[in-house]
Amino acid sequence: MTERAKKPPAGSESAEIARQLGNIAVHLKYLGNGDAATTVGAIENLALQLKEAIESHADGLHAVADAIKELAQAVSDRES
């Protein structure tokens, strides 16, 4: 049977390092799914939201470009 490592005394440098490593682990978990009922992590979710927003803006810009083309054609036809 293996012997279990002894816990460092409270307030020691080793205890503080262990505590901070625990904090890092908790915050790294939030970069994943943070116990949410989804397999998508925070970074993946952010990427998805950005993709959807960019696509929405692109659709709007295409509509504006089409309107400008129509206006330019109407002005050109009127001048002819």
Buried (B, 14 or more C-beta within 10 A) or exposed (E): EEEEEEEBEEEEEEEEEEEEEEEEEEEEEEEBBEEEEEEEBBEBEEEEEEEEEEEEEEEEEEEEEEEEEEEEEEEEEEEE
